[in-house]
């Protein structure tokens, strides 16, 4: 498991708990909402990493030239 995955799981839990407190999520639809929140957060983190990797790669290539 990637270190960010644990953080994403914790964030997902906190968000879903807030939805439960607001009565937006119930035991019958918990799994659906948990998955949706988890993958939304995961995609945000991955997209952020891609931008960082692109700049690192482009920066490394420019310094080699």
N, C-alpha and C positions, 0 to 999 in steps of 0.2 A: 504494500500500500504506500502510495506517495504521501509525503508529509502533509501536503495540502489537502489530501482527501479527508484526513481527520478533522481539519479545520472546516472544510465544507460540510461534513456531517454534523458538526456542532452548530454551525450557522443554520443549517437546515432544520435541526431540532428546535432551535430557538424560535425560528420563524413559524414553524408549524405549531409550536406551543402557544404562540401569540394568537394564531388563527383559532386554535381550540378555545382559548380564553374568550375570544370575541364571538364564539359559536359559529365560525365560518367553516370549521372542519369538525366532522363527527367520526366516531369509530367505523362507521360504514364506508366513509370515503377517505379515511386517513391515508391508506396506501397510495391511492391515486395522487393526492396532494403532496405527499412526502416525495414521491418520485419526481413529480413535476418541479417542485422547488429545488430538489437536489440537482437535477440535470440543468436547470436554468443557472444555478450558481456555478456548477462545474463548467458549463460552456463559457461563462463570463471569465472564469479563471484561465481556461485554456486559450481563449482569444487574447487575453492579456499577455500570456506567455509567448504566443506566436509573434506578437508585435515586438516584444523584447528580443526574441531570437533573431528576427529579421534585422533589427538594428545592430545586434552583435555581429551577425554574419556580414552585413554590409560594411560595418565599421572595420572588421578584420580584413575584408577583401581590399578596402580602400587603403589600409595601412601597408599591405603587402605590395601594392602597385607602385 
